[in-house]
Amino acid sequence: MTKASDPNMIPQSGLLSTEANQAAALAAYGGVLTVDLDAIIANWRKLEKTAVPAECSAVIKADAYGCGTAQVAQALNKAGCKTFFVATIEEARTARAAVPDAVIYVLGGYFQNTGEHYAKINCRPVIGDLNELAEWDVFCRRTGWSGGAAIHIDTGMNRLGLTLAEAQAIIPRINAGDHGITLVMSHLVSAEQLNSPVNAKQLAAFRGIASEFSGVPAALANSSGIFLGAPFQFDLVRPGAALYGVNPTPEADNPMQQVVDLKARIVQTRNVERGETVGYGGTWTARRPTKLAIIAVGYADGYFRAASSNDGTRGAEVIVAGKRCPVAGRISMDLIAIDITDVPPNAARRGHMVTLLGEGITVDELAHHFGTIGYEVLTSLGHRYARVYKGGNVVEPLTKPEPAQAAEHSPSPPPIEQPAAPPSPPG
Ligand SMILES: *Cc1c(COP(=O)(O)O)cnc(C)c1O
C-alpha cells in the first residue's frame, strides 16, 4: 500500500473521501455507487420491530451483499445489531476488524483444521454435519476454546445441516449441559412464497427439534421468513437481502427502503440516422433520427448483458435528466448506449451523470431485466465504481488512505464542461 501515501492518488479502494477529492476522482471512474447506510439502518430497525421480541441479526456475507462488509457491519452495530452472519472465515476476519465486540457466525460450515482461525478471530462456526461437529469437538477439547458454535439442521433445503435423525441423536449431549452450542438453526426453502406449504412443513419440523435443544436459542427466518409471522421468528432472525432493499415480500409492495444508488457518466453523445444500427452485432436499429448517450458502465461492472435492447426486445431503462430512457443495442463490457432522443437538448451532455439504480429504478426491477433476482444484482455490483457511503455516522471509511471525512451525501459532480474556447493568453 505504498501508493496510498501519495496525496494525489485517487483512493485505491475507490472510496471517495473529501468533496475536493470527489470531483477529481469521479473523472477517473465510469460510475459512482452510493450506499445509503441510513437506509440499511432503517431497514434493520423495521425488521427488528417486526420480529420483536426475537433478536434481529444481520447477514453480511458476500461483502454485505455488495454493499461493503466493514461499513455495513459498523453502521448496524452502532444501531444496536449484535450478531452477524458471514459465509467464510475470511469474511469473518473483515467483519471482526469492523465490529470487535459482536457475535459473528460463519455459515459455510466447519472445515477441518480451521479451529485456530475461529479462535483467533473469535467467531463461531455454523456446524452442518456430524463430521464437522466431531472435528470441532476435538479442537475445543484440545485447546480449551469455548467460543461457541451453531448447529444447522436441515428441514428440507437439502443443502447444509444435520438430518433430523442426526440432530435427535445429539440431544442427550445438549441435555448433559456444557455443550458449547450457542444457536440451533435451519433455513427456509420458499419463504418468499407466503402460501407455500413447504413453510409450514419446515416450521413444524424445526419447532419440534429446536424445542429439544433446551436452553439453546433457535433461528429459522431469513428476510422473507420474518414476514411469515411470529411463529417463524423464534429467538433470532437472520435477514440479509431485505437490509439492502430487496423486496422480501415479492407478492406485495416493498416495505424496505432502497439502499443502493448507481450513477454512470456520459462519455459522449452522438446522433445516428434512421436505419443505422447501434452496438455489437448491430442488433438494434434506429427507427427515427436518434440521439444517443454513451455511458461508462458495462457488464464488467455487473450491469448484465441480458439487459441489452434489440430490435423486438426491450432492455433495461436508465434515468437521464429525470426521464426514463431505454438502453439501445447490446451492453458492452465497459459501455452502454442509451436512446436519449426524448430528453430535451442540452439536458444530457458529456460529463453528466445518469442513474442506473435509484430514482425509482429498484434492484428488483434491474433483476427482472437481468433475468435474475435482486440478490444477484447486488452481489454482482462491480468493483470499478467510485464508492460513496452516505449516513450511518461513518466518520472514517476504513480502507481510505487519507484521514479525511467520509462523504455525507452522494456527490452531484459538476458536469465536465466541453472546452468552449482555448484559454486566453495572459495579459
Ligand atoms: C443468506 C442466508 C440468510 C439471509 O437470507 P436473505 O434471504 O438474504 O434474508 C439467512 N440464513 C442463511 C442460512 C443464509 O445462508
The ligand as a Tripos MOL2 file, in Angstrom:
@<TRIPOS>MOLECULE
LIG
   15    15     1     0     0
SMALL
NO_CHARGES

@<TRIPOS>ATOM
      1 C1        -28.0220  -15.9790    3.1610 C.3       1 LIG1
      2 C2        -28.6860  -16.5800    4.3240 C.ar      1 LIG1
      3 C3        -29.6250  -15.8400    5.0650 C.ar      1 LIG1
      4 C4        -30.1280  -14.4810    4.6220 C.3       1 LIG1
      5 O1        -31.1010  -14.7030    3.6400 O.3       1 LIG1
      6 P1        -31.9100  -13.4860    2.9510 P.3       1 LIG1
      7 O2        -32.8970  -14.1580    2.0930 O.co2     1 LIG1
      8 O3        -30.8980  -12.7030    2.1840 O.co2     1 LIG1
      9 O4        -32.5110  -12.6960    4.0430 O.co2     1 LIG1
     10 C5        -30.1240  -16.4040    6.2240 C.ar      1 LIG1
     11 N1        -29.7390  -17.6380    6.6130 N.ar      1 LIG1
     12 C6        -28.8690  -18.3900    5.9110 C.ar      1 LIG1
     13 C7        -28.5210  -19.7470    6.3900 C.3       1 LIG1
     14 C8        -28.3400  -17.8980    4.7390 C.ar      1 LIG1
     15 O5        -27.4770  -18.6400    4.0290 O.3       1 LIG1
@<TRIPOS>BOND
     1     1     2 1
     2     2     3 ar
     3     2    14 ar
     4     3     4 1
     5     3    10 ar
     6     4     5 1
     7     5     6 1
     8     6     7 2
     9     6     8 1
    10     6     9 1
    11    10    11 ar
    12    11    12 ar
    13    12    13 1
    14    12    14 ar
    15    14    15 1
@<TRIPOS>SUBSTRUCTURE
     1 LIG1         1 GROUP 0 **** ****
